[in-house]
Amino acid sequence: MELGVKGYVLKEDDSDYVIQCLRAVSHGRSFISPTISDLLVHQRHRRSSLNRSKPALARLTRMERQVLSMVAQNKTTKMIAGELFISPSTVETHRCNISSKLELRGTHTVLRFALAHRYELESSPPPTANRSRALAPRGP
């Protein structure tokens, strides 16, 4: 929805949902498949639970959150450094800061934490393996 999509349905959804979506979008309204809606509600609940269990997440800087999100995508320090245009040692510093702020101790704990909470750390819903049809408004 952040990309300007007004309607979102899954390929597996009943054709009635596709029709409802088309009607809603054609009248300037938004439509989200009930399946996606449920997914978003559950993701929000999991994110809230994570924030309650790890309130220090709020203390992470924007860059630390970005690094943590990329770690959750199973990206290496070198890959993260390349994508963020920073040195690998800077990425390691961010990882060290994340570990300290979240009180994660031991080998690979940032990676394990990030992978265990990868969907909660993302700003968008988890991938649905090319199962969706998005309807974006057409240009003028």
N, C-alpha and C positions, 0 to 999 in steps of 0.2 A: 504494500500500500504506500510505502514511502517513495516508491518509484513512479507514482501517478497512476497505478493500476486501480480501476474502479470496480472490477469484478474478478472473482477468483473462484473457480470450480475445479474439481478433480475429474479426471477422465472416467473414474469409476462411479461418479455421481449419477444419479438418475437424470434422465433427459429433462424432467420437470425443473430440476435445479438450473440447468443450462438456460431454459426458457425464462425462468424467473430472473436469472442473472442478466440476460439480454434486455428484458423489460426494465429492470431497475436501472441499468447503465444508460439505456436510451432515454430515461426520464431524469437523468442527472443524479441518480442515487448510487450508492455502493452496494455490492452484494458479495458476501463471503460464504463459501460452502460451509454447511454446518460441521463437517469433518474438520476443516481448517479452523473454524471458530473454536471448537472444542480443544484442538491442539494448542491454540494461542492462549486459551484460558489456563490449561494445564501448565504451559510453559511459564506463564506469569506467576502461577502459584509456586512452581518449583523455584523460580528466581527470587520470589519473596522469602521462601523458606531458606534459601541459600544466604540471602542478605541478613536474615535474622540469626542464622547459625555462624556466619562469618561477617560481623559488622565491619571489620577492618577492610572489607572490599571497597567501602565508600572512601577510604583513605588513599586508595591507589590513584596515582596520577593518570591522566588521559593516556599517556604513552605506556605506562605499566599495564593498564587495562587492555590496550591494543596488543602489547606483547603477549599477555596472558591469553587473549583470544586467539592469537596466532599459534601459540603453543598448543591450545586446545584443538587446533586444526592439524596437529602433529607436524608442524613445521620445525625445522632445525634452526639453531642459532644463526647459521650462515644464511639460510633462506630468509629468515626474519630480517636480518641485517640488510640483505640485498633489497628486499621490498620496501623497507623503511628508510633506505639510504643512510644508514648509520653503521658504525663498525660492530663487528661481532663482540668486542669487549664491552661496548655500550649495551648491547642486548644482554650480555651476562650480568652487567651491573643492574639492569632492570629486573632480571630474574632473581638476583640476590635480594633486591629491595622487596620484591613481591613475596619471596619466601620469608623474609624478616617480618613484614607487615602482617602477613597471614599466619605467622607462627608455624610455618611448615619446616620440619626438621628431617634431615636424612637425604639419601641419594634419590634423585629424580622425583622429589615430592611435588615440585611445581608442575611437572609433566603429569604425574598421577592425579593431582588435584584438578588440573585443567581438563584432562580427558574425562574424569568422573563427572564434571559439571559443564561439559562443552556446550550443551544446548542452552543452559541457563546463562552462560557467558556471552552467547551470541546476541546480537541486537535483532536478528530476524529469526523466523522459525526454522527448525531443522529441515534439511533437504528432504524432499519427497520423491526423489529418484525419478524425475521427469514424469510425474503423475498429474501434472496440472495444466490447466488452460487459463491464461490470464488475459483479461480484456482491458486494454488501455484505450483511453480516448484518442480518437484520430485528430491529427492536426487540421488546421483550417484549409 
